[in-house]
Amino acid sequence: MIDLNRLNTYIKGITVNPELTKVLTSASRILAFSPHPDDIEVIAGGYLSMMVDKGFVVKNVVVSDDRMSIGSMEYTPDEVMSIRRREELEAMGIIGVRDVEFLNYIDSEVPEPSLLRRDLIRITRSFKPNLVLTVDPHLPYEAHPDHVNTGLAVMQAILFHGIPRIVSEYRVESPPPMLALGATAKPNALVCIDDYMDRKMRALRAHRTQFSDELLNIIETL
């Protein structure tokens, strides 16, 4: 249950660093890593919509295939994967992101960071972002291993980005990007997305197998 009074008190207590907010709003090449289809839309759908409209370049990488996400057993895992891929592409199309890559790790079995980060280093060095966005692996009570492993692997990929002997077949041709963690318990930068909330919610509604109207109303309130 969400106590909105406590939530409002929490929001008022956030200390914002204007310089970090400036980093978010001026990043010209943004690379998002989403543990599952819809995670990035939840934490940054409005922000990414805004950055696309500014003319900046955005790429979204979906780590897992989300084959476990539809509870009905009438679908095979391959059918679920196909449905979720279509929903993700529709949602990203609404946001305006055309560059979407699917890594297709098995849902709920995304490997621990030392095994996952190789792919992430490859993508980061190739795309050359100045900002990387993902989920916060240190969020209190975060229990989903796909979220934890993705978040940690992204952090490690950025840490090792500039070390050429690590994943040496992919050359280091850009400086390490800044990192933004969404859905964090300790935010230090805020971006107003009032003009993009409708677009974010339309993107979330594209994930029609995942979100009830009640859940969407809660997300919109937050």
C-alpha positions in Angstrom: 0.0 0.0 0.0 1.3 3.5 -0.9 0.8 6.2 1.8 0.6 9.3 -0.4 1.2 11.6 2.6 4.5 9.9 3.4 5.4 9.9 -0.3 4.9 13.7 -0.5 7.0 14.2 2.6 9.7 12.0 1.1 9.7 14.0 -2.2 9.9 17.3 -0.4 13.0 16.0 1.4 14.9 15.2 -1.8 18.1 17.3 -2.3 18.6 18.0 -6.0 22.0 18.7 -7.5 21.3 21.2 -10.4 24.6 20.1 -12.1 23.4 16.5 -12.2 20.0 17.6 -13.5 21.8 19.5 -16.2 23.7 16.3 -17.1 20.4 14.5 -17.6 18.8 17.2 -19.7 21.9 17.8 -22.0 23.0 14.2 -22.7 23.0 13.8 -26.5 23.6 10.0 -26.7 21.6 8.0 -24.2 21.9 4.3 -23.7 19.2 2.6 -21.6 19.5 -1.0 -20.2 16.1 -2.4 -19.2 16.0 -5.8 -17.4 12.7 -6.6 -19.0 10.4 -5.0 -21.6 8.6 -2.1 -19.8 11.1 -1.4 -17.0 12.6 1.6 -18.7 9.2 2.9 -19.7 8.2 2.9 -16.0 11.3 4.6 -14.7 12.1 7.0 -17.6 9.4 6.9 -20.3 8.7 10.6 -20.0 12.3 11.6 -19.8 13.3 9.6 -22.9 10.3 11.0 -24.8 11.6 14.5 -23.9 15.1 13.7 -25.0 14.0 12.2 -28.3 12.0 15.4 -29.0 15.1 17.4 -28.4 16.7 15.5 -31.2 19.1 13.5 -29.1 20.0 9.9 -29.8 18.5 7.1 -27.7 19.1 3.4 -27.7 17.3 0.9 -25.5 18.7 -2.6 -24.7 16.3 -5.2 -23.2 18.3 -7.7 -21.3 15.8 -10.6 -20.6 13.3 -12.2 -22.9 10.4 -11.9 -20.4 9.1 -15.4 -21.1 7.8 -15.7 -17.6 5.7 -12.5 -17.6 2.3 -13.8 -18.8 0.7 -16.0 -16.1 -1.7 -17.8 -18.5 -0.3 -21.3 -19.4 -2.2 -21.2 -22.8 0.9 -19.5 -24.3 4.2 -21.3 -24.9 7.4 -19.5 -23.7 8.2 -18.6 -27.4 4.8 -17.1 -27.8 5.2 -15.0 -24.7 8.6 -13.8 -25.9 7.1 -12.8 -29.2 4.2 -10.9 -27.6 6.4 -9.1 -25.2 8.8 -8.1 -28.0 5.9 -6.7 -30.0 4.7 -4.7 -27.0 8.1 -3.3 -26.3 8.6 -2.2 -29.9 5.2 -0.6 -29.9 6.0 1.2 -26.6 9.4 2.4 -27.8 7.7 3.6 -31.0 5.4 5.8 -29.0 8.3 7.2 -27.1 10.2 7.7 -30.3 13.0 5.3 -29.8 13.8 3.3 -33.0 17.0 1.6 -31.9 16.0 -1.3 -29.7 18.3 -4.4 -29.0 17.1 -7.6 -27.3 19.8 -9.7 -25.6 17.3 -12.5 -24.9 18.7 -13.8 -21.6 16.2 -16.1 -20.0 13.7 -14.3 -17.8 14.4 -14.7 -14.1 17.8 -16.2 -15.0 19.8 -13.2 -16.1 23.3 -14.1 -15.2 25.3 -12.6 -12.4 27.3 -9.4 -13.4 30.7 -11.0 -14.2 28.9 -13.0 -16.9 26.6 -10.3 -18.2 28.9 -7.3 -18.3 30.8 -8.5 -21.4 27.7 -7.9 -23.6 27.1 -4.6 -21.9 30.8 -3.4 -22.4 30.5 -4.4 -26.1 27.3 -2.4 -26.5 28.6 0.6 -24.6 31.9 0.9 -26.4 30.1 0.5 -29.7 27.3 3.0 -29.1 29.6 5.6 -27.3 26.9 7.2 -25.0 27.5 10.1 -22.8 24.8 8.9 -20.4 23.8 5.4 -19.4 20.4 4.7 -17.7 19.3 1.6 -15.8 17.6 0.4 -12.7 19.1 0.9 -9.2 20.4 -2.5 -8.0 20.7 -1.2 -4.5 17.0 -0.2 -4.2 15.8 -1.4 -0.7 13.8 -4.6 -0.9 14.7 -5.1 -4.6 14.5 -8.9 -4.8 14.3 -9.6 -8.5 17.6 -11.1 -9.6 17.2 -9.7 -13.1 17.0 -6.2 -11.8 19.9 -6.6 -9.4 22.2 -8.3 -11.9 21.4 -5.9 -14.7 22.0 -2.9 -12.5 25.3 -4.2 -11.1 26.5 -5.4 -14.5 25.8 -1.9 -16.0 27.8 -0.3 -13.2 30.7 -2.7 -13.8 30.5 -2.1 -17.5 31.0 1.6 -17.0 33.7 1.0 -14.5 35.6 -1.1 -16.9 34.7 0.9 -20.0 38.0 2.6 -20.3 40.3 -0.4 -19.6 41.3 -1.7 -23.0 42.5 -5.1 -21.7 39.0 -5.9 -20.5 37.0 -7.2 -23.5 39.9 -6.3 -25.6 38.3 -7.1 -28.9 36.1 -4.0 -28.6 38.2 -0.8 -28.8 37.9 2.0 -26.3 37.0 5.0 -28.4 35.1 7.2 -26.0 35.3 8.3 -22.4 33.3 6.5 -19.7 29.7 7.8 -19.7 27.8 9.2 -16.8 25.4 6.8 -15.1 21.8 7.5 -14.1 19.9 5.1 -11.9 16.1 5.3 -12.1 13.6 4.1 -9.5 16.2 4.8 -6.8 15.6 5.5 -3.1 18.2 8.2 -3.1 17.5 10.5 -6.1 19.8 13.6 -6.5 18.4 14.9 -9.8 14.9 15.5 -10.9 13.5 16.2 -14.4 10.0 17.7 -15.0 8.1 15.5 -17.4 4.7 17.1 -17.1 4.5 17.7 -20.9 5.4 14.0 -21.5 3.3 12.2 -18.9 0.6 11.4 -21.4 3.2 9.9 -23.8 4.7 7.8 -21.0 1.3 6.4 -20.1 0.5 5.6 -23.7 3.8 3.7 -23.9 2.9 1.8 -20.8 -0.5 0.9 -22.1 1.2 -0.8 -25.0 2.3 -3.4 -22.5 -1.3 -4.6 -22.4 -0.4 -8.0 -21.0 1.3 -6.4 -17.9 -0.6 -3.5 -16.6 -4.1 -3.2 -15.2 -5.9 0.2 -15.2 -5.5 0.3 -11.4 -1.7 -0.2 -11.6 -1.4 2.4 -14.4 -3.3 4.9 -12.2 -0.8 4.2 -9.3 2.2 4.7 -11.7 0.7 8.0 -13.0 0.2 9.2 -9.5 3.8 8.6 -8.7 
